[in-house]
Amino acid sequence: MEIKHFVPICRYLLDNPRATQRELAAATKLSLGLVNSTLKECLDAGLIEYSKTGDGSLSCSPAGKTENRPLSCLTKKGQTQLNKYKVKNAIILAAGFGSRFVPLTYEKPKGLLKVYGQPMIERQIEQLIEKGINEIIIVVGYKKESFDYLIDKYGVKLVFNPEYTTKNNLSSLYCAREWLDNSYLLMSDFYIEKNIFNLYESRSWYSCVFIEDNTGEWYITSSASDKIESIKVGGENSWALIGPAYFTSDLSAAFRSHLNNYFNRPGTGDYFWEQILIDNIKTMPIYMNKQTGNVLEFENLEELRLFDHTYNDTSNSVIMKAIAKVFNCSEDKIKNIEPIKIGMTNHSFIFTYDSIKYIMRIPGEGTDKMIDRENEFRVYEIISNLNISDDVIYIDPKTGYKVTKYLETARVCDPFDIKDVKACMKKLREFHNMKLSVDHTFDIFERIEYYESLWLTPDSYFSDYKEIKDNVMSMKKFIDSISKDRALTHIDAVPDNFLFEETGKEQRIRLIDWEYSAMQDPHVDIAMFAVYAMYDRDQVETLIDCYFTEGCSEVTRRKIYAYIAMCGMLWSNWCEYKSHMGVEFGEYSLRQYRFAKDYYRIFKNQEEEKGE
């Protein structure tokens, strides 16, 4: 028969064999009456024994008395019983990007951010080791190499989640499922002030924090015994799941069976591992471990600044230092940081300085091999006073960091709204007619070869790549044979780079992101718009007609078909390189390869019809 409260009392006695009942009550947060009744049960069962005094007699009080009596450590039988509850390991999930902590997480994973000089994940590891838990498994993904030093420093095991970019942390726990036993389960970015871990745990629990404000946390209802009965998203003035959890081996076994089903079920890519608890809480007993004020989760840099004031002066982030230098201010003046999105080439976030919103652009992974930032800088110098682009406050020709004003009323072009498309093509043609000039060019055929040379593997993902590439490259003879204008061309004139800004009664269109821009045939921009919008054939024809309102010649139309095939191959190779860098674009990359195939065929069919 199990003795209730045996584990918390005896694990304390293990470290404090001469503790008194009152000390036990204070340490375990049990009443003195419960401590005494539990001790009596343990004594009767031979699990503990009182210490002997110097004359060999037992220092025991008369039955029913509750005076403080010194106790000895566990008996051998007691230790054997306690070992049934021994924690086997800890699993720390650290694969995610941490988007709410940009720009700091562009440089390092959130779990490695320091709080009072110590990385949050190291604090957790040291707290676990302090309690004798030495088997620690860390699931990594984003910037996985950053965690390698922990192997040498603490003897941890790293497990890689290959799907960290496309799935939430349920997939990370799936990667570590074989270690689920008597296990602690943590996120790498919790800050735990006072150590809450133990070498022995009697039941499954989840750290809970009482929250008064209305938030989107997971709020719970519980029984009188603190058993969690339901979990829902959102609430106020209630207990919420925040911090580590502990799974007994029984709960782990049940959880693992659900984990396999959830992971392999379509549509669960966005799931957190807690979703399994939410859906199955009635059959998976887990209890509250109340930790208000002890377990902290920082939602953003603003919250971290409130806790660790050193972040007001410096976050040790190169990006934050760059912004502070642009505005000649201290870092605490840079506020309200919000990620916009992880773009195809770059990452961007919004911030506020002096009540004005700005956007900071950070070059993405591997971009340094694809973009010449000094060329981009020169383009912005040329167009800066032509009322074409967004308002650039700062651009660094070496790093590619760029700060622009945030346009509150702006929206991107809808490529399936004919009014938007006509307006964009009119704006694009006005720009082309300026016939601006720079010293550098963008050779699509050369770039196709170059992007392929960046691949980390010799072969393409596509089995017929060599054939399709040869087909595309064969069009060079035709492209070189026809007369073409050459002028500054945007190259990346895609729908998302046309901003519609409402200014009173007027509508202004800005063409942004000029990093690929160079000398080329301006009609390449039409092809780029089409492949990014992933247009079908009819939509491509409509797009061409929107640009050439006076009508388009057959040879020009055929040239644009060739450009579409070339651009499809270009961006397909680009996507393959980015995928080697851990960035995936799903359907977009497949469709680009399809453009290369289909529009080469369209180009060739017209050639055959003309008997060329």
LOVEXZA-531111 format. One record per residue (C-alpha): residue number from 1; residue in three letters; z, x, y. Coordinates in pm, whole numbers. Example, Ala and Ser with C-alpha at 12.3 -4.5 7.8 and 13.67 -1.06 7.14 Angstrom:
# residues 2
   nr  rest      zz      xx      yy
    1   ALA     780    1230    -450
    2   SER     714    1367    -106
# end
This chain:
# residues 612
   nr  rest      zz      xx      yy
    1   MET       0       0       0
    2   GLU     -98     138     341
    3   ILE     175     176     601
    4   LYS      75      49     941
    5   HIS     100     314    1215
    6   PHE     141     585     948
    7   VAL    -145     795    1089
    8   PRO     -51     814    1461
    9   ILE     313     887    1379
   10   CYS     250    1143    1105
   11   ARG     -28    1331    1284
   12   TYR     214    1377    1574
   13   LEU     486    1494    1336
   14   LEU     243    1746    1192
   15   ASP     228    1927    1526
   16   ASN     581    1838    1638
   17   PRO     805    1843    1326
   18   ARG    1131    1823    1526
   19   ALA    1026    1525    1736
   20   THR    1277    1249    1792
   21   GLN    1205     878    1757
   22   ARG    1196     836    2132
   23   GLU     947    1122    2163
   24   LEU     736     962    1892
   25   ALA     743     628    2073
   26   ALA     628     792    2396
   27   ALA     352     991    2229
   28   THR     212     707    2016
   29   LYS     270     429    2273
   30   LEU     452     226    2007
   31   SER     782      54    2062
   32   LEU    1094     228    1942
   33   GLY    1144     -53    1692
   34   LEU     798      -1    1540
   35   VAL     856     374    1522
   36   ASN    1185     325    1338
   37   SER    1049      70    1092
   38   THR     746     290    1020
   39   LEU     967     595     968
   40   LYS    1180     401     723
   41   GLU     873     295     524
   42   CYS     747     654     521
   43   LEU    1086     786     411
   44   ASP    1111     527     132
   45   ALA     757     617      17
   46   GLY     838     991      16
   47   LEU     581    1072     283
   48   ILE     830    1232     526
   49   GLU    1184    1365     510
   50   TYR    1458    1443     753
   51   SER    1542    1804     820
   52   LYS    1854    1959     674
   53   THR    2137    2085     890
   54   GLY    2288    2428     856
   55   ASP    2545    2316     594
   56   GLY    2273    2167     375
   57   SER    2348    1801     449
   58   LEU    2082    1560     582
   59   SER    2109    1483     951
   60   CYS    2064    1107     904
   61   SER    2216     818    1091
   62   PRO    2380     522     920
   63   ALA    2139     248     816
   64   GLY    2033      30    1105
   65   LYS    2117     286    1370
   66   THR    1840     407    1611
   67   GLU    1974     734    1739
   68   ASN    1731    1023    1790
   69   ARG    1716    1213    1462
   70   PRO    1527    1541    1420
   71   LEU    1258    1519    1149
   72   SER    1081    1770     932
   73   CYS     707    1795     874
   74   LEU     529    1583     617
   75   THR     597    1609     251
   76   LYS     316    1722      21
   77   LYS     263    1359     -72
   78   GLY     250    1266     296
   79   GLN      -5    1535     370
   80   THR    -222    1415      81
   81   GLN    -205    1062     217
   82   LEU    -286    1178     569
   83   ASN    -587    1377     451
   84   LYS    -759    1050     361
   85   TYR    -795     992     734
   86   LYS    -914    1339     829
   87   VAL   -1202    1358    1074
   88   LYS   -1498    1537     919
   89   ASN   -1722    1606    1217
   90   ALA   -1850    1507    1560
   91   ILE   -2205    1408    1657
   92   ILE   -2306    1460    2020
   93   LEU   -2625    1292    2144
   94   ALA   -2791    1513    2406
   95   ALA   -3166    1450    2371
   96   GLY   -3229    1234    2679
   97   PHE   -3374    1329    3015
   98   GLY   -3104    1178    3240
   99   SER   -3335    1016    3494
  100   ARG   -3052     887    3713
  101   PHE   -2951    1247    3784
  102   VAL   -3278    1373    3923
  103   PRO   -3351    1621    4068
  104   LEU   -3073    1814    3891
  105   THR   -3202    1717    3548
  106   TYR   -3548    1854    3626
  107   GLU   -3379    2192    3590
  108   LYS   -3126    2133    3311
  109   PRO   -3015    1850    3079
  110   LYS   -2742    1624    3216
  111   GLY   -2488    1736    2957
  112   LEU   -2512    2092    3089
  113   LEU   -2431    1993    3446
  114   LYS   -2102    2147    3546
  115   VAL   -1793    1956    3657
  116   TYR   -1540    2185    3821
  117   GLY   -1731    2483    3690
  118   GLN   -1764    2380    3324
  119   PRO   -2063    2207    3158
  120   MET   -1962    1858    3047
  121   ILE   -2077    1915    2689
  122   GLU   -1874    2237    2665
  123   ARG   -1561    2052    2773
  124   GLN   -1614    1801    2492
  125   ILE   -1681    2075    2236
  126   GLU   -1366    2265    2334
  127   GLN   -1157    1947    2316
  128   LEU   -1288    1879    1966
  129   ILE   -1226    2236    1848
  130   GLU    -876    2228    2000
  131   LYS    -797    1946    1757
  132   GLY    -943    2128    1458
  133   ILE   -1283    1955    1449
  134   ASN   -1524    2244    1400
  135   GLU   -1830    2077    1247
  136   ILE   -2019    1963    1556
  137   ILE   -2378    1838    1541
  138   ILE   -2574    1812    1866
  139   VAL   -2898    1611    1873
  140   VAL   -3130    1767    2131
  141   GLY   -3472    1688    2274
  142   TYR   -3535    1738    2646
  143   LYS   -3512    2109    2730
  144   LYS   -3378    2169    2380
  145   GLU   -3381    2547    2427
  146   SER   -3110    2511    2692
  147   PHE   -2857    2426    2421
  148   ASP   -2928    2725    2194
  149   TYR   -2644    2936    2337
  150   LEU   -2392    2682    2207
  151   ILE   -2469    2794    1852
  152   ASP   -2342    3144    1927
  153   LYS   -2057    3036    2151
  154   TYR   -1913    2753    1940
  155   GLY   -2093    2752    1605
  156   VAL   -2248    2409    1658
  157   LYS   -2555    2281    1473
  158   LEU   -2861    2165    1672
  159   VAL   -3081    1885    1540
  160   PHE   -3409    1807    1719
  161   ASN   -3521    1451    1791
  162   PRO   -3904    1465    1806
  163   GLU   -3922    1114    1952
  164   TYR   -3687    1163    2246
  165   THR   -3966    1098    2499
  166   THR   -4068     763    2352
  167   LYS   -3749     618    2200
  168   ASN   -3392     566    2312
  169   ASN   -3080     717    2159
  170   LEU   -3087     502    1845
  171   SER   -3356     746    1732
  172   SER   -3125    1040    1807
  173   LEU   -2849     898    1590
  174   TYR   -3108     832    1320
  175   CYS   -3188    1205    1322
  176   ALA   -2819    1279    1255
  177   ARG   -2760     994    1009
  178   GLU   -2688    1225     714
  179   TRP   -2378    1356     894
  180   LEU   -2228    1012     964
  181   ASP   -1894    1001     782
  182   ASN   -1547    1013     934
  183   SER   -1722    1102    1256
  184   TYR   -1677    1108    1631
  185   LEU   -1984     994    1817
  186   LEU   -2029    1116    2174
  187   MET   -2283    1132    2454
  188   SER   -2314    1478    2608
  189   ASP   -2252    1361    2964
  190   PHE   -1906    1203    2938
  191   TYR   -1624    1374    3122
  192   ILE   -1292    1340    2938
  193   GLU    -995    1459    3143
  194   LYS    -717    1442    2883
  195   ASN    -812    1519    2524
  196   ILE    -839    1193    2325
  197   PHE    -950    1344    1994
  198   ASN    -738    1390    1683
  199   LEU    -779    1555    1346
  200   TYR    -678    1227    1179
  201   GLU    -789     874    1269
  202   SER    -677     557    1095
  203   ARG    -949     316    1209
  204   SER   -1281     294    1387
  205   TRP   -1266     267    1765
  206   TYR   -1471     279    2081
  207   SER   -1338     412    2410
  208   CYS   -1299     127    2660
  209   VAL   -1251     133    3036
  210   PHE   -1138    -160    3249
  211   ILE   -1389    -232    3526
  212   GLU   -1329    -470    3816
  213   ASP   -1674    -454    3979
  214   ASN   -1976    -641    3851
  215   THR   -2187    -387    3661
  216   GLY   -2444    -372    3383
  217   GLU   -2213    -203    3132
  218   TRP   -2143    -340    2783
  219   TYR   -1844    -569    2826
  220   ILE   -1631    -684    2534
  221   THR   -1397    -956    2421
  222   SER   -1116    -861    2184
  223   SER    -840   -1004    1971
  224   ALA    -466    -964    2026
  225   SER    -481    -660    1797
  226   ASP    -758    -504    2013
  227   LYS   -1031    -566    1756
  228   ILE   -1364    -596    1938
  229   GLU   -1504    -943    1874
  230   SER   -1814    -957    2094
  231   ILE   -2023    -731    2318
  232   LYS   -2250    -843    2601
  233   VAL   -2438    -671    2882
  234   GLY   -2294    -724    3229
  235   GLY   -1966    -860    3360
  236   GLU   -1663    -788    3576
  237   ASN   -1283    -771    3555
  238   SER   -1299    -681    3191
  239   TRP   -1305    -398    2939
  240   ALA   -1633    -216    2887
  241   LEU   -1759      34    2628
  242   ILE   -1760     373    2800
  243   GLY   -1707     704    2628
  244   PRO   -1682     832    2270
  245   ALA   -1649     627    1953
  246   TYR   -1502     701    1611
  247   PHE   -1649     579    1283
  248   THR   -1455     575     957
  249   SER   -1659     657     647
  250   ASP   -1669     287     556
  251   LEU   -1808     189     893
  252   SER   -2053     480     881
  253   ALA   -2189     363     547
  254   ALA   -2244      11     678
  255   PHE   -2385     140    1004
  256   ARG   -2626     378     827
  257   SER   -2786      95     632
  258   HIS   -2845     -98     953
  259   LEU   -2966     218    1126
  260   ASN   -3243     268     871
  261   ASN   -3360     -90     917
  262   TYR   -3349     -82    1296
  263   PHE   -3527     251    1324
  264   ASN   -3815     140    1103
  265   ARG   -3847    -202    1265
  266   PRO   -4127    -239    1524
  267   GLY   -4017    -288    1884
  268   THR   -3685    -105    1871
  269   GLY   -3796     203    2065
  270   ASP   -3584     107    2367
  271   TYR   -3269      41    2165
  272   PHE   -2942     219    2221
  273   TRP   -2742     278    1905
  274   GLU   -2484      27    2031
  275   GLN   -2736    -250    1971
  276   ILE   -2644    -233    1602
  277   LEU   -2280    -297    1693
  278   ILE   -2377    -580    1928
  279   ASP   -2578    -756    1658
  280   ASN   -2336    -695    1370
  281   ILE   -1993    -683    1532
  282   LYS   -1858    -964    1310
  283   THR   -1904    -754     996
  284   MET   -1836    -410    1143
  285   PRO   -1468    -385    1242
  286   ILE   -1407    -155    1537
  287   TYR   -1117    -147    1782
  288   MET   -1059     -73    2148
  289   ASN    -928     268    2253
  290   LYS    -820     200    2610
  291   GLN    -900     499    2831
  292   THR    -917     373    3191
  293   GLY    -897     668    3430
  294   ASN    -938     925    3155
  295   VAL   -1299     887    3039
  296   LEU   -1559     908    3314
  297   GLU   -1932     850    3315
  298   PHE   -2114     962    3629
  299   GLU   -2408     734    3708
  300   ASN   -2566     959    3969
  301   LEU   -2512    1255    4198
  302   GLU   -2325    1040    4451
  303   GLU   -2056     957    4193
  304   LEU   -2032    1318    4083
  305   ARG   -1985    1426    4446
  306   LEU   -1691    1187    4479
  307   PHE   -1521    1343    4177
  308   ASP   -1620    1709    4216
  309   HIS   -1634    1785    4589
  310   THR   -1807    2118    4533
  311   TYR   -2130    1918    4492
  312   ASN   -2110    1825    4860
  313   ASP   -2185    2185    4951
  314   THR   -2409    2293    4666
  315   SER   -2533    2150    4339
  316   ASN   -2679    2489    4239
  317   SER   -3014    2310    4219
  318   VAL   -3320    2493    4349
  319   ILE   -3479    2159    4437
  320   MET   -3178    2036    4636
  321   LYS   -3163    2368    4820
  322   ALA   -3532    2333    4907
  323   ILE   -3479    1986    5058
  324   ALA   -3175    2105    5252
  325   LYS   -3381    2390    5391
  326   VAL   -3665    2156    5497
  327   PHE   -3426    1942    5702
  328   ASN   -3186    2225    5792
  329   CYS   -2892    2026    5660
  330   SER   -2614    2049    5401
  331   GLU   -2679    1897    5059
  332   ASP   -2434    1610    5109
  333   LYS   -2669    1471    5376
  334   ILE   -2933    1414    5107
  335   LYS   -2840    1074    4968
  336   ASN   -2953     769    4767
  337   ILE   -3162     971    4522
  338   GLU   -3368     751    4289
  339   PRO   -3637     855    4041
  340   ILE   -3972     685    4090
  341   LYS   -4135     778    3763
  342   ILE   -4230    1070    3547
  343   GLY   -4594    1097    3645
  344   MET   -4888    1230    3447
  345   THR   -4899    1556    3641
  346   ASN   -4582    1552    3853
  347   HIS   -4238    1395    3882
  348   SER   -4124    1218    4197
  349   PHE   -3804    1080    4342
  350   ILE   -3693     902    4659
  351   PHE   -3411    1027    4877
  352   THR   -3265     941    5216
  353   TYR   -3197    1179    5498
  354   ASP   -3070    1053    5835
  355   SER   -3141     691    5728
  356   ILE   -3510     765    5662
  357   LYS   -3658     754    5312
  358   TYR   -3871    1034    5175
  359   ILE   -4045    1120    4849
  360   MET   -4007    1458    4683
  361   ARG   -4278    1567    4439
  362   ILE   -4194    1818    4166
  363   PRO   -4475    1969    3955
  364   GLY   -4453    1869    3589
  365   GLU   -4439    2080    3274
  366   GLY   -4729    2325    3244
  367   THR   -4880    2221    3578
  368   ASP   -4874    2577    3707
  369   LYS   -5159    2656    3466
  370   MET   -5367    2362    3587
  371   ILE   -5320    2339    3964
  372   ASP   -5373    2605    4229
  373   ARG   -5108    2511    4483
  374   GLU   -5249    2736    4753
  375   ASN   -5582    2551    4727
  376   GLU   -5395    2223    4754
  377   PHE   -5210    2353    5059
  378   ARG   -5540    2438    5232
  379   VAL   -5679    2091    5159
  380   TYR   -5377    1929    5322
  381   GLU   -5426    2152    5625
  382   ILE   -5785    2027    5659
  383   ILE   -5708    1654    5622
  384   SER   -5373    1650    5802
  385   ASN   -5510    1503    6127
  386   LEU   -5782    1278    5981
  387   ASN   -5569     969    5909
  388   ILE   -5665     976    5540
  389   SER   -5355    1067    5341
  390   ASP   -4982     999    5349
  391   ASP   -4754    1174    5599
  392   VAL   -4672    1517    5456
  393   ILE   -4348    1661    5595
  394   TYR   -4349    1976    5384
  395   ILE   -4553    2141    5112
  396   ASP   -4484    2475    4947
  397   PRO   -4803    2658    4844
  398   LYS   -4614    2854    4577
  399   THR   -4390    2601    4403
  400   GLY   -4590    2287    4477
  401   TYR   -4282    2107    4609
  402   LYS   -4394    1838    4853
  403   VAL   -4200    1603    5079
  404   THR   -4367    1296    5230
  405   LYS   -4242     991    5414
  406   TYR   -4177     691    5192
  407   LEU   -4395     395    5284
  408   GLU   -4173      88    5254
  409   THR   -4454    -169    5261
  410   ALA   -4709      19    5052
  411   ARG   -4850     -88    4717
  412   VAL   -5102      75    4485
  413   CYS   -5451     -58    4423
  414   ASP   -5493    -326    4161
  415   PRO   -5808    -212    3976
  416   PHE   -5861    -566    3845
  417   ASP   -5860    -728    4190
  418   ILE   -6215    -712    4321
  419   LYS   -6097    -721    4684
  420   ASP   -5882    -413    4625
  421   VAL   -6165    -234    4447
  422   LYS   -6413    -305    4727
  423   ALA   -6165    -184    4987
  424   CYS   -6095     137    4791
  425   MET   -6463     215    4742
  426   LYS   -6528     159    5112
  427   LYS   -6243     398    5200
  428   LEU   -6367     650    4944
  429   ARG   -6721     644    5083
  430   GLU   -6594     687    5439
  431   PHE   -6410     998    5324
  432   HIS   -6714    1132    5140
  433   ASN   -6931    1077    5447
  434   MET   -6707    1313    5644
  435   LYS   -6861    1592    5430
  436   LEU   -6554    1813    5458
  437   SER   -6569    2162    5312
  438   VAL   -6329    2404    5141
  439   ASP   -6377    2739    4971
  440   HIS   -6292    2635    4614
  441   THR   -6475    2420    4360
  442   PHE   -6388    2203    4061
  443   ASP   -6633    2267    3778
  444   ILE   -6580    1996    3516
  445   PHE   -6756    2183    3237
  446   GLU   -6551    2496    3307
  447   ARG   -6229    2292    3319
  448   ILE   -6306    2129    2984
  449   GLU   -6322    2475    2830
  450   TYR   -6016    2594    3020
  451   TYR   -5791    2303    2922
  452   GLU   -5894    2356    2560
  453   SER   -5796    2724    2590
  454   LEU   -5442    2617    2685
  455   TRP   -5382    2435    2358
  456   LEU   -5112    2582    2139
  457   THR   -5314    2506    1825
  458   PRO   -5677    2607    1757
  459   ASP   -5795    2261    1653
  460   SER   -5805    1928    1831
  461   TYR   -5618    1620    1716
  462   PHE   -5961    1455    1681
  463   SER   -6151    1545    1364
  464   ASP   -6495    1513    1531
  465   TYR   -6396    1700    1846
  466   LYS   -6651    1983    1813
  467   GLU   -6939    1736    1782
  468   ILE   -6826    1525    2076
  469   LYS   -6762    1830    2293
  470   ASP   -7108    1969    2214
  471   ASN   -7259    1635    2313
  472   VAL   -7075    1632    2646
  473   MET   -7155    1993    2725
  474   SER   -7524    1928    2653
  475   MET   -7538    1704    2962
  476   LYS   -7500    2009    3185
  477   LYS   -7876    2064    3177
  478   PHE   -7933    1718    3326
  479   ILE   -7653    1753    3584
  480   ASP   -7786    2089    3700
  481   SER   -8143    1959    3722
  482   ILE   -8088    1676    3971
  483   SER   -8021    1709    4341
  484   LYS   -7668    1631    4450
  485   ASP   -7462    1639    4764
  486   ARG   -7159    1864    4763
  487   ALA   -6852    1801    4973
  488   LEU   -6477    1791    4948
  489   THR   -6411    1552    4660
  490   HIS   -6073    1407    4572
  491   ILE   -6128    1452    4193
  492   ASP   -5819    1237    4117
  493   ALA   -5928     926    4308
  494   VAL   -5761     688    4065
  495   PRO   -5626     340    4151
  496   ASP   -5264     463    4171
  497   ASN   -5361     710    4444
  498   PHE   -5488     441    4681
  499   LEU   -5196     302    4880
  500   PHE   -5233     -28    5066
  501   GLU   -4996     -28    5362
  502   GLU   -4929    -347    5557
  503   THR   -4878    -268    5926
  504   GLY   -4842    -589    6119
  505   LYS   -5170    -777    6100
  506   GLU   -5362    -474    5979
  507   GLN   -5399    -317    5640
  508   ARG   -5427      58    5610
  509   ILE   -5544     239    5298
  510   ARG   -5420     590    5232
  511   LEU   -5559     821    4965
  512   ILE   -5280    1043    4834
  513   ASP   -5224    1333    4588
  514   TRP   -5494    1588    4664
  515   GLU   -5390    1858    4421
  516   TYR   -5717    1862    4222
  517   SER   -5942    1819    4525
  518   ALA   -6225    2069    4570
  519   MET   -6597    2095    4631
  520   GLN   -6793    1872    4393
  521   ASP   -7046    1591    4385
  522   PRO   -6849    1308    4556
  523   HIS   -6977    1061    4295
  524   VAL   -6739    1222    4048
  525   ASP   -6465    1023    4225
  526   ILE   -6626     698    4110
  527   ALA   -6613     814    3749
  528   MET   -6250     923    3786
  529   PHE   -6153     579    3918
  530   ALA   -6323     413    3620
  531   VAL   -6171     625    3343
  532   TYR   -5817     598    3481
  533   ALA   -5849     219    3514
  534   MET   -5987     222    3157
  535   TYR   -6273      -5    3258
  536   ASP   -6517    -166    3017
  537   ARG   -6892    -141    3076
  538   ASP   -6920    -448    3299
  539   GLN   -6632    -331    3515
  540   VAL   -6794      12    3552
  541   GLU   -7117    -151    3674
  542   THR   -6921    -360    3924
  543   LEU   -6738     -50    4047
  544   ILE   -7065     135    4108
  545   ASP   -7201    -164    4299
  546   CYS   -6885    -178    4514
  547   TYR   -6946     183    4621
  548   PHE   -7322     155    4668
  549   THR   -7336    -169    4864
  550   GLU   -7700     -94    4949
  551   GLY   -7786     -56    4580
  552   CYS   -7768     237    4339
  553   SER   -8072     421    4203
  554   GLU   -8121     449    3827
  555   VAL   -8088     826    3829
  556   THR   -7759     809    4025
  557   ARG   -7622     542    3794
  558   ARG   -7715     753    3493
  559   LYS   -7551    1055    3656
  560   ILE   -7227     854    3695
  561   TYR   -7243     762    3325
  562   ALA   -7260    1134    3251
  563   TYR   -6966    1198    3482
  564   ILE   -6764     931    3301
  565   ALA   -6828    1104    2967
  566   MET   -6744    1442    3120
  567   CYS   -6427    1313    3283
  568   GLY   -6320    1145    2959
  569   MET   -6352    1477    2776
  570   LEU   -6178    1660    3060
  571   TRP   -5870    1436    3061
  572   SER   -5863    1411    2683
  573   ASN   -5832    1792    2667
  574   TRP   -5577    1776    2947
  575   CYS   -5372    1522    2751
  576   GLU   -5383    1739    2439
  577   TYR   -5242    2030    2636
  578   LYS   -4969    1814    2791
  579   SER   -4879    1678    2447
  580   HIS   -4816    2036    2335
  581   MET   -4574    2055    2629
  582   GLY   -4387    1749    2498
  583   VAL   -4550    1490    2727
  584   GLU   -4733    1196    2568
  585   PHE   -4960     936    2731
  586   GLY   -5020     693    2448
  587   GLU   -5330     477    2482
  588   TYR   -5453     665    2789
  589   SER   -5536     980    2591
  590   LEU   -5712     781    2320
  591   ARG   -5921     593    2573
  592   GLN   -6027     912    2751
  593   TYR   -6172    1050    2429
  594   ARG   -6342     716    2378
  595   PHE   -6506     743    2722
  596   ALA   -6646    1082    2623
  597   LYS   -6801     931    2311
  598   ASP   -6923     599    2446
  599   TYR   -7069     714    2776
  600   TYR   -7250    1007    2619
  601   ARG   -7411     747    2395
  602   ILE   -7499     529    2697
  603   PHE   -7639     833    2876
  604   LYS   -7851     928    2572
  605   ASN   -7978     574    2520
  606   GLN   -8113     569    2874
  607   GLU   -8271     909    2817
  608   GLU   -8446     779    2505
  609   GLU   -8560     463    2681
  610   LYS   -8732     678    2943
  611   GLY   -8877     907    2679
  612   GLU   -8715    1214    2830
# end
